[in-house]
Amino acid sequence: MDLGVRWKLHGDGRTPAPGAVVRPDERLSWPRTVGLGAQHVVAMFGASFVAPVLMGLDPNLAIMMSGVATVIFLLATRGRVPSYLGCSLSFVGVAAVIRAQGGTSATVTGAVFVVGIALFLVGLAVQRFGARIIHATMPPIVTGAVVMLIGFNLAPVTATTYWPQDQWTALFVMLFTGLAVVCLRGFWSRVAIFLGLLFGYGLSWASDRIFGKIHSVDASGKLTDHWRLDLSGVGRADWIGLPSFHGPSFQWSAILVALPVVIALVAENAGHVKAVGEMTGTRLDDRLGTAISADGVASMLSTAVGGPPNTTYSENIGVMAATRVYSTAAYWAAAGFALLFGVCPKFGAIVAAIPGGVLGGITVILYGMIGLLGAQIWTNAKVDLRNPLNLVPAAAGIIIGVGNVSMKFTDTFSLSGIALGTLVVITGYHCLRAFAPAHLKTQEPLLDEGTSTYDTEEESESGQRAKS
């Protein structure tokens, strides 16, 4: 059985030939391949470590399980789809809602475990019936609206939890990160979130030395005098040790809140597979169902031991586009680095010490970008919002999701925010379509048709080079 773990040496093993790319089944010399693996880890670091901190989960376990998830994905796709699987930011809002309802970390991971099952089943359905089963149930207007409401539902988390802890640090981190994203090029633009974290760390440390303690709310919401950057936990942490494991706990209310994220994950995987196929000049549509199922299995395994769910990472797409190296050997190296970081508690303690003000500045951009990915899905699919069949369900669902509108059915069961908004978008669209006149039922383009949500100028150029 070919597991995609054998690679041919590309050229002289040093750099890709002019106009050529290093294909998934090829590699450069092992020292260069290992170096590229480290680069992939740095690229995903910012988002993949911020996400578990925002979800209240162990960052050490998150990075360890991201390595395991990447290995599972590479084996499942037989090395044809190069990808790193890191912690999914789509679940940050879900975790916040579940915790606001009194849920624990076990409740969060239990709800997300069920999402992993659903994602795995969707992958099997795509393998059996083809991608059209996705397009029929989740056309771009639905997918874009759900991704948008998931992202924008997070706005109150930044406004009420992180930003008030240190508003000036949050403002400067937001400005620095924005400048890094826009002004830097190539690899450095891809790690803008990581650079923003480093800048925030340094600014918080300097502010403590110059101005002393800050009088504001702390991470628990209490108004106190406290240091912006508290590294006491780093000194107590061991250099080597296993992360904290825990089992999942299942509650229907939490599961219903989390299930809509399946739509976002399907869109992310579809976009990733399409983008890699275009950049390498290889048709990978037959791998879509496998990729979705592999993501589901990896998320189930991670959440079963107390880690966060995983998804394909656009940051690493950017690294491949910039380097023209699509070798899965580099991702095996990246997975190895992730496993090593996972058994270093001191490293996790440094991540857990990220000041609240820094997270405030980062999340203002990060959460907004998640929401605007929904708009990008609409743009890529050329969704016509002048058509009331598209406009009405999307408008209603987004307002319900962003405003956290609640609907009580019984004394013990209610739906609100993400769950209710998603239900309104999906059922609203299909019900209205059933009764709409024929001239409103325009043909929807395929979810993964054309370039993905990761499309950039660099990726497009790489795709042209690959095809030529």
C-alpha angles and dihedrals in degrees: 000000000000108000095175095247098123119086133187118225110254112228112302091345093245111087135351114269115256109286092004133108131213102246124219092260092050133071143190121233113309096250090053091044092052089048090053089050090056089049090055090052091052091047094056094037100092100052097029093055097038091054099061090044090053090047092050093243132132109277091203091057090045094057093042093052091045087062091049091046091052091053091050091050094049092049094046094051091044091237093296098114113052109209144142116221113213135167111300116240090200089081097054093090091045091054091049092052093047092049091047087057090055098266123150131218088269090054091051094049092043092055092047091047088063089050087055090054091050091049091050091052092048088053091052090049091051090050091051102039104019132244092299090082087067094046092050096053101029112032117179094267089059096041094047093048093050094048089048096051091046091055098042092045085071095064095095090053091062094039098049106025112032110019096055092056091072115349097182094050088047091052095049093045090050091051094045093048092048091051091048092052094048105033104036121078138215118349095359091058089053092057096045092122090053091049089049090054092051091048091049092050091052094045093049092049092049092046091053091052095045104035103021123219121357122233105222143099114302128215091284092053096252120136105238145136106262143151116265092221115037111185097169091110091055092059092051095047121099123238094230128030144108121274123246113280126196137167126246126258121209126221123165094221091055093044092054090052092051102042097079090066088074087079092055092048093050090051091048093050093045091050092047095051092046093048094049091047092053094046094049095038091237127127106235102167089115089060096056096091092045092049092051092047092047090052089051094051092046091050092048092051093047096048092044089069096038102272130125126264120265139223140174113282125232091199089068091048085060093051090053091048092050096046098033087224113129096165114144087211087075089055091051087054090049091051089053092053090049092054090051093050089049093064094051108089092183089061090051091049090056090053093046090053094065104136118246092237090056091052088049092058093043096047094050087067098030097052092044091051091053090053094046091053084074090058089048090055088055092048095048091048092044092233111190108225090184086074107090090211087067099031102051103053093039093049094048095045095047093051091048091049098044094041092045091231112190131210119194117209100171137353089271104032131061139147126218146158115354097010096048094041092052092048091052093049096048100039092036094054096047094043093049090046090055091058100031120111116257096255091063095053098086119174111266118221119239118276093239097035116129121353120347133238086273094062113135134160091258092052093048091051090048090050091053091050091050092052095046 
